[in-house]
Amino acid sequence: MRHSLSSVLAKPAKSSDFWRGAALYEQCMANHEHSLKDADSLYAYGYELMGMSYSVYVHQVIEQVAALDIDHVIFVAREGYLFKEIYRMLQAGLPEARRAKATTSYAYLSRLSTFLASTPQLTTREIELITYKFNQKGLWSALKYVGLPVEEFQPLAEAHGIEIRQPVRAYWNDQKLIGFLNDHRVQDKVWLYHKQAYDNLYTYLEQCQFWGKHRKVALVDIGWDGTIQDNLVRSFNHLPEFPLVHGLYFGRRNMKPVLRYSGSFSNGFVFDRRNYDINGESIQSCATLFEKGAGAPHASTVGHRRLEDSSVRPVFKSEESHSRQGEVAADPAVAVMQQGALDFASQYVRQAEQSALPAVTYAPFVRGLLTRQVVFPTRQEAQLIAHRLGEFSEDMGEDTLRSVAVTSSDLWQLLKAGKIKVARRRISGSTWRSATVKLLGIPGVHLLFVLKRFLFF
């Protein structure tokens, strides 16, 4: 059946990039059709829906590394884990990859582990960043976000009459908070922790072959807001040895203001907010699904520490923490899905080598495929992800978990108990709302949800 469909697509593929992408995809599906029949549902999900987008993205990275004459490629933990594997597979089969001379490394970096190095003072910038967080807890969340120990700042907060877990609203009118931020005792403590984080991060980046005045370094990551790149620019851009940095991301949203005006570059290959359309909006609406699909099994990096021999090693989230336990529970399922994506990549490289077309050719089909995946999931797909991938932990310093999608049984239990507000919070807290709405099982509700998106796009 698949071989017949790929033959049918051969003709329209001559006239349109979308159909060229569809033809390549169907050929990859046809070559693996028999294996998929009896495969684990998550493996099939990874092969059919994740593999194409990840492969095309990494193919574009390879092309850019060659075109820009990049010296070194850093795959950023944790999403860089799968991208590095796909890069290695494509590197063996694609001519432009074989020509590239760039070296590679895998760096244990995160939003949390790089933020404090870029924060010599605690200001309203850090407060504003947490005001958009789901279920933020005021100054407590801000300190956690930056990577500062709450227990050392709590007495000073209380001295200014601040309830440290009270959510922050109009922070610019909060005289107690402004007084706290203007207290030299607060800022002296912040500086000490900042200086240590700055020195450790500098050395760690040196170990990752980052530094060099005339050096071109690419960061490969899922992307979205480019916070890690932003933190590196804020921390070190003034140094003469700071390299020319290219953020080569799966997706790019508005990015941080400093990146718009710094000497570094950033591009989103599968999704870029500057090329916004309805397909891009679809991809952005469930960034977590792609993060989860590409993430490494190791814990997230919470900082860096210097050893007695002066080398610096990453510090990982505690294996005993609540959020880490949630990740560990989902790791076997994620591994199955990733194997599906990797097996698709092995088929993709054969087809891409034969076609000899640039990766951007397949981008229109990839965006359409991802819109189908995110906005129009089948009930079976939504159940699969909600039950087996479970919850995820945000890299923002707090020991919390959020649901990718909320199962219908969980919601109906809350509704039957009359806990309507709790049910609404669960829906708001899920990151794949289209799947959550689909799982409600109420006829017409998902259609209305989709129509609202398209009508108000």
C-alpha positions as CSV (number, residue, x, y, z in Angstrom):
1,M,0.0,0.0,0.0
2,R,2.7,2.5,1.0
3,H,4.8,1.6,-2.1
4,S,1.8,2.3,-4.3
5,L,1.2,5.7,-2.6
6,S,4.9,6.7,-3.0
7,S,4.5,5.9,-6.7
8,V,1.4,8.1,-7.0
9,L,3.2,11.0,-5.3
10,A,6.1,10.8,-7.8
11,K,4.3,13.0,-10.4
12,P,3.1,15.9,-8.2
13,A,6.6,15.8,-6.5
14,K,8.0,17.3,-9.7
15,S,6.1,20.5,-9.3
16,S,5.9,21.3,-5.6
17,D,8.3,21.3,-2.6
18,F,5.4,20.1,-0.4
19,W,4.8,17.0,-2.6
20,R,8.6,16.4,-2.8
21,G,8.6,16.2,1.0
22,A,5.5,14.0,0.9
23,A,7.1,11.6,-1.6
24,L,10.3,11.3,0.4
25,Y,8.3,10.7,3.6
26,E,6.1,8.0,2.0
27,Q,9.2,6.2,0.6
28,C,10.7,6.1,4.1
29,M,7.4,4.8,5.4
30,A,7.1,2.2,2.7
31,N,10.6,0.9,3.4
32,H,9.7,0.2,7.0
33,E,6.0,-0.7,6.6
34,H,6.3,-4.4,7.7
35,S,8.2,-3.5,10.8
36,L,5.7,-0.9,11.9
37,K,2.7,-3.3,11.8
38,D,3.8,-5.1,14.9
39,A,5.8,-2.3,16.5
40,D,5.1,-0.6,19.9
41,S,2.7,2.3,19.5
42,L,5.3,4.8,20.8
43,Y,7.9,3.4,18.4
44,A,5.5,4.0,15.5
45,Y,4.7,7.5,16.8
46,G,8.4,8.3,16.9
47,Y,8.9,6.9,13.4
48,E,5.8,8.3,11.7
49,L,5.5,11.7,13.4
50,M,8.8,12.7,15.0
51,G,11.4,11.3,12.7
52,M,10.8,13.4,9.7
53,S,10.9,16.8,11.5
54,Y,14.0,15.9,13.5
55,S,15.8,14.5,10.4
56,V,15.0,17.5,8.2
57,Y,16.1,19.9,11.0
58,V,19.4,18.2,11.5
59,H,19.9,18.0,7.7
60,Q,19.5,21.8,7.7
61,V,22.0,22.2,10.5
62,I,24.5,20.2,8.5
63,E,24.0,22.4,5.5
64,Q,24.4,25.6,7.6
65,V,27.5,24.3,9.3
66,A,29.1,23.7,5.9
67,A,27.8,27.0,4.4
68,L,28.9,29.2,7.3
69,D,32.3,27.3,7.7
70,I,31.5,26.6,11.4
71,D,34.6,25.5,13.4
72,H,32.8,23.8,16.3
73,V,29.3,22.4,16.9
74,I,28.0,22.2,20.4
75,F,24.9,20.0,21.0
76,V,23.3,21.5,24.1
77,A,21.9,19.2,26.8
78,R,19.4,17.8,27.0
79,E,17.6,18.0,23.6
80,G,21.0,18.0,21.8
81,Y,21.2,14.3,22.9
82,L,19.0,13.0,20.1
83,F,20.1,15.6,17.6
84,K,23.7,14.6,18.0
85,E,22.8,11.0,17.2
86,I,20.9,12.0,14.1
87,Y,23.8,14.3,13.1
88,R,26.2,11.4,13.3
89,M,23.9,9.2,11.2
90,L,23.4,11.9,8.5
91,Q,27.1,12.8,8.6
92,A,28.0,9.4,7.3
93,G,25.6,9.6,4.3
94,L,25.3,13.2,3.1
95,P,28.0,14.7,0.9
96,E,27.8,18.2,2.4
97,A,28.3,16.6,5.9
98,R,31.4,14.7,4.8
99,R,32.9,18.0,3.5
100,A,32.3,19.8,6.8
101,K,35.4,20.1,9.0
102,A,33.6,21.2,12.2
103,T,34.4,19.3,15.4
104,T,31.6,18.5,17.8
105,S,30.9,18.2,21.5
106,Y,28.0,17.7,23.9
107,A,27.7,20.4,26.5
108,Y,25.8,20.1,29.8
109,L,24.2,23.5,29.8
110,S,20.7,24.6,30.7
111,R,18.7,27.8,31.3
112,L,19.3,27.3,35.0
113,S,23.0,26.5,34.9
114,T,23.8,29.5,32.8
115,F,21.5,32.2,34.2
116,L,23.4,33.1,37.4
117,A,26.6,33.7,35.4
118,S,24.7,36.4,33.5
119,T,23.1,38.0,36.6
120,P,25.5,40.2,38.6
121,Q,22.6,41.9,40.3
122,L,19.0,40.9,41.1
123,T,16.7,43.3,39.3
124,T,13.2,43.7,38.1
125,R,14.2,41.8,34.9
126,E,14.4,38.6,36.9
127,I,11.1,39.4,38.6
128,E,9.4,40.0,35.3
129,L,10.6,36.7,33.9
130,I,8.7,34.7,36.5
131,T,5.5,36.7,36.3
132,Y,4.6,34.8,33.1
133,K,5.2,31.4,34.7
134,F,2.4,29.1,35.4
135,N,1.7,29.0,39.1
136,Q,4.5,31.3,40.0
137,K,5.3,31.9,43.7
138,G,6.7,35.4,43.7
139,L,10.2,36.1,45.0
140,W,10.7,32.4,45.9
141,S,10.2,31.5,42.2
142,A,12.5,34.3,41.0
143,L,15.4,33.1,43.3
144,K,14.9,29.5,42.1
145,Y,14.8,30.7,38.5
146,V,18.1,32.5,38.9
147,G,19.7,29.7,40.9
148,L,20.1,31.5,44.2
149,P,19.6,29.7,47.5
150,V,16.2,30.8,48.9
151,E,17.2,30.1,52.5
152,E,20.0,32.8,52.4
153,F,17.7,35.5,51.1
154,Q,14.5,34.7,53.0
155,P,15.5,36.6,56.2
156,L,16.3,39.7,54.2
157,A,13.0,39.4,52.4
158,E,11.1,39.1,55.7
159,A,13.0,42.1,57.0
160,H,11.4,44.1,54.1
161,G,7.9,42.6,55.0
162,I,7.8,40.3,52.0
163,E,6.0,37.0,52.1
164,I,8.5,35.1,50.0
165,R,5.9,32.7,48.3
166,Q,3.3,35.4,47.6
167,P,2.7,35.7,43.8
168,V,4.0,38.9,42.3
169,R,1.6,40.9,40.1
170,A,2.4,44.6,39.5
171,Y,6.0,44.4,40.7
172,W,6.8,47.9,39.5
173,N,4.4,49.3,42.2
174,D,5.6,46.9,44.9
175,Q,7.5,49.2,47.3
176,K,8.6,46.3,49.5
177,L,10.0,44.4,46.6
178,I,11.8,47.5,45.3
179,G,13.3,48.1,48.7
180,F,14.5,44.5,48.8
181,L,16.2,44.9,45.4
182,N,17.8,48.1,46.5
183,D,19.3,46.5,49.7
184,H,23.1,46.3,49.3
185,R,23.1,43.2,51.6
186,V,21.0,41.4,49.0
187,Q,23.1,42.6,46.0
188,D,26.4,41.7,47.8
189,K,25.1,38.1,48.2
190,V,24.0,37.9,44.6
191,W,27.4,39.1,43.4
192,L,29.3,36.4,45.3
193,Y,27.2,33.6,43.9
194,H,27.3,35.2,40.4
195,K,31.1,35.5,40.4
196,Q,31.5,31.8,41.3
197,A,29.0,30.7,38.6
198,Y,30.7,33.0,36.1
199,D,34.2,31.6,36.7
200,N,33.0,28.0,36.6
201,L,31.0,28.5,33.4
202,Y,33.9,30.2,31.7
203,T,36.2,27.2,32.5
204,Y,33.5,24.7,31.5
205,L,33.0,26.4,28.1
206,E,36.8,26.3,27.6
207,Q,36.6,22.5,28.1
208,C,33.8,22.5,25.5
209,Q,36.1,24.2,22.9
210,F,34.0,27.3,22.9
211,W,36.5,30.2,23.1
212,G,38.3,31.9,20.2
213,K,38.2,35.5,18.8
214,H,37.9,34.4,15.2
215,R,36.1,31.1,16.0
216,K,32.6,30.3,14.7
217,V,30.6,28.1,17.1
218,A,27.1,26.7,16.5
219,L,24.7,25.8,19.3
220,V,22.3,23.0,18.3
221,D,19.2,22.8,20.6
222,I,15.5,22.7,20.5
223,G,15.7,26.5,20.9
224,W,12.4,28.4,21.4
225,D,13.5,31.5,23.3
226,G,17.3,31.0,23.0
227,T,17.7,31.6,26.8
228,I,21.1,29.7,27.0
229,Q,22.5,31.7,24.1
230,D,21.1,34.9,25.6
231,N,22.8,34.0,28.9
232,L,26.1,33.3,27.2
233,V,26.0,36.7,25.4
234,R,25.0,38.6,28.5
235,S,27.8,36.9,30.5
236,F,30.7,37.0,28.1
237,N,30.1,39.1,24.9
238,H,32.4,41.8,26.2
239,L,35.4,39.5,26.2
240,P,37.8,39.6,23.2
241,E,37.8,35.8,23.0
242,F,34.0,35.5,22.7
243,P,33.4,33.6,19.4
244,L,30.9,34.3,16.7
245,V,27.9,32.3,17.9
246,H,25.2,30.8,15.6
247,G,22.1,29.4,17.3
248,L,20.9,26.7,14.9
249,Y,17.5,25.8,16.5
250,F,14.6,23.5,15.8
251,G,12.3,26.4,16.7
252,R,12.7,30.1,17.3
253,R,10.2,32.3,19.0
254,N,10.6,36.0,19.7
255,M,14.0,35.4,21.4
256,K,15.6,37.6,24.0
257,P,16.0,41.3,23.2
258,V,19.8,41.1,23.7
259,L,20.1,38.5,20.9
260,R,18.4,40.9,18.4
261,Y,21.2,43.4,18.8
262,S,24.3,41.3,19.7
263,G,27.0,40.0,17.5
264,S,25.5,36.5,17.6
265,F,23.0,34.9,15.2
266,S,19.9,32.7,15.8
267,N,17.7,30.9,13.4
268,G,14.8,28.4,13.7
269,F,14.7,25.9,10.9
270,V,11.4,24.1,11.5
271,F,9.7,27.0,13.1
272,D,10.7,30.7,13.2
273,R,8.5,33.4,14.6
274,R,9.7,35.8,12.0
275,N,8.2,33.6,9.3
276,Y,4.9,33.2,11.2
277,D,2.0,31.3,9.7
278,I,-0.7,29.0,10.9
279,N,1.6,25.9,10.7
280,G,4.2,27.8,12.8
281,E,1.6,28.7,15.4
282,S,0.7,25.0,15.6
283,I,4.2,23.9,16.2
284,Q,4.7,26.6,18.9
285,S,1.5,25.5,20.7
286,C,3.1,22.3,21.9
287,A,6.9,22.9,22.2
288,T,7.1,20.5,25.1
289,L,6.2,17.5,22.9
290,F,9.3,18.1,20.8
291,E,11.5,18.8,23.9
292,K,10.3,15.5,25.5
293,G,10.9,13.6,22.3
294,A,14.5,14.7,21.9
295,G,15.6,14.8,25.6
296,A,18.4,12.8,27.1
297,P,17.9,10.2,29.8
298,H,20.3,12.0,32.2
299,A,19.1,14.6,34.7
300,S,19.0,18.3,33.8
301,T,22.1,20.5,34.7
302,V,21.5,22.8,37.6
303,G,25.0,24.2,37.8
304,H,28.8,23.6,37.5
305,R,31.4,22.9,40.2
306,R,35.1,23.2,40.3
307,L,37.1,20.1,41.3
308,E,40.5,20.0,43.1
309,D,42.3,19.7,39.8
310,S,40.7,23.0,38.7
311,S,38.5,21.2,36.1
312,V,34.8,21.9,36.1
313,R,32.0,19.3,36.0
314,P,28.3,19.7,35.7
315,V,26.0,19.4,38.7
316,F,22.8,17.4,38.0
317,K,19.4,17.6,39.5
318,S,19.1,15.2,42.4
319,E,17.8,11.7,41.5
320,E,15.7,11.8,44.6
321,S,13.8,14.9,43.6
322,H,10.1,14.7,42.8
323,S,10.5,16.1,39.3
324,R,13.4,13.8,38.5
325,Q,11.4,10.8,39.6
326,G,8.7,11.8,37.2
327,E,11.2,12.0,34.4
328,V,12.8,8.6,35.2
329,A,9.4,7.0,35.1
330,A,8.9,8.2,31.5
331,D,12.4,7.4,30.3
332,P,11.7,3.9,29.0
333,A,8.8,5.3,26.9
334,V,10.8,8.2,25.6
335,A,13.6,5.7,24.6
336,V,11.2,3.7,22.5
337,M,9.9,6.8,20.8
338,Q,13.4,8.0,20.1
339,Q,14.4,4.7,18.6
340,G,11.5,5.1,16.1
341,A,12.8,8.6,15.2
342,L,16.4,7.3,14.8
343,D,15.2,4.4,12.5
344,F,13.4,7.0,10.4
345,A,16.6,9.0,10.2
346,S,18.4,6.0,8.8
347,Q,15.8,5.7,6.0
348,Y,15.8,9.5,5.5
349,V,19.5,9.7,4.8
350,R,19.3,7.1,2.1
351,Q,16.5,8.9,0.3
352,A,18.0,12.4,0.8
353,E,21.3,11.3,-0.6
354,Q,19.6,9.9,-3.7
355,S,17.4,13.0,-4.3
356,A,20.4,15.4,-3.6
357,L,17.9,18.2,-2.8
358,P,18.5,20.8,-0.1
359,A,16.8,20.1,3.2
360,V,14.7,23.3,3.0
361,T,12.8,21.6,0.1
362,Y,11.1,19.3,2.6
363,A,10.3,22.1,5.1
364,P,6.7,22.8,3.8
365,F,5.7,19.2,4.2
366,V,7.3,18.9,7.7
367,R,5.3,22.0,8.9
368,G,2.1,20.5,7.5
369,L,2.9,17.1,9.1
370,L,3.5,18.8,12.5
371,T,0.2,20.7,12.3
372,R,-1.5,17.4,11.8
373,Q,0.4,15.9,14.7
374,V,-0.2,18.8,17.2
375,V,-3.6,20.3,16.2
376,F,-5.4,17.2,14.9
377,P,-4.2,14.2,17.0
378,T,-6.2,11.1,16.9
379,R,-7.7,10.1,20.2
380,Q,-5.4,7.1,20.3
381,E,-2.3,9.4,19.8
382,A,-3.5,11.7,22.6
383,Q,-4.1,8.8,25.0
384,L,-0.7,7.3,24.1
385,I,1.3,10.5,25.0
386,A,-0.8,11.4,28.0
387,H,-0.5,7.9,29.6
388,R,3.0,6.8,28.6
389,L,5.0,10.1,28.4
390,G,3.2,11.4,31.5
391,E,4.7,14.5,33.0
392,F,7.7,16.7,32.4
393,S,9.8,19.0,34.5
394,E,10.6,22.6,33.5
395,D,14.2,23.7,33.7
396,M,13.4,26.7,36.0
397,G,14.8,25.7,39.3
398,E,11.6,24.4,40.9
399,D,10.9,20.8,41.8
400,T,7.6,20.5,40.0
401,L,6.0,18.5,37.2
402,R,3.4,19.5,34.6
403,S,1.4,17.3,32.3
404,V,2.0,17.1,28.6
405,A,-1.7,16.2,28.2
406,V,-4.4,15.5,30.8
407,T,-6.2,12.2,30.5
408,S,-10.0,12.1,30.3
409,S,-10.3,9.8,33.4
410,D,-8.4,12.4,35.5
411,L,-10.6,15.2,34.3
412,W,-13.9,13.4,34.7
413,Q,-13.0,12.4,38.2
414,L,-12.5,16.1,39.1
415,L,-15.7,17.2,37.3
416,K,-17.8,14.4,39.0
417,A,-16.4,15.6,42.3
418,G,-17.5,19.2,41.5
419,K,-13.9,20.4,41.4
420,I,-14.4,22.5,38.3
421,K,-11.7,25.1,39.2
422,V,-9.2,22.3,39.7
423,A,-10.1,20.8,36.4
424,R,-9.7,24.1,34.7
425,R,-6.2,24.5,36.3
426,R,-5.2,21.1,35.1
427,I,-6.3,21.9,31.5
428,S,-4.5,25.3,31.7
429,G,-1.4,23.6,33.1
430,S,-1.2,21.0,30.3
431,T,1.1,22.0,27.5
432,W,-0.7,20.1,24.7
433,R,-4.1,21.5,25.0
434,S,-5.4,20.2,21.7
435,A,-4.8,16.6,23.0
436,T,-6.3,17.4,26.3
437,V,-9.5,18.8,24.6
438,K,-9.5,15.8,22.4
439,L,-9.5,13.4,25.4
440,L,-12.5,15.1,26.9
441,G,-14.5,13.0,24.4
442,I,-17.3,15.6,24.1
443,P,-18.6,15.7,20.5
444,G,-17.8,18.9,18.8
445,V,-15.6,20.4,21.5
446,H,-12.3,19.7,19.8
447,L,-13.7,21.1,16.5
448,L,-14.7,24.3,18.3
449,F,-11.2,24.5,19.8
450,V,-9.6,24.2,16.4
451,L,-11.9,26.7,14.8
452,K,-11.1,29.2,17.5
453,R,-7.4,28.9,16.7
454,F,-7.9,29.4,12.9
455,L,-10.5,32.2,13.3
456,F,-8.4,34.2,15.7
457,F,-4.9,33.4,14.2
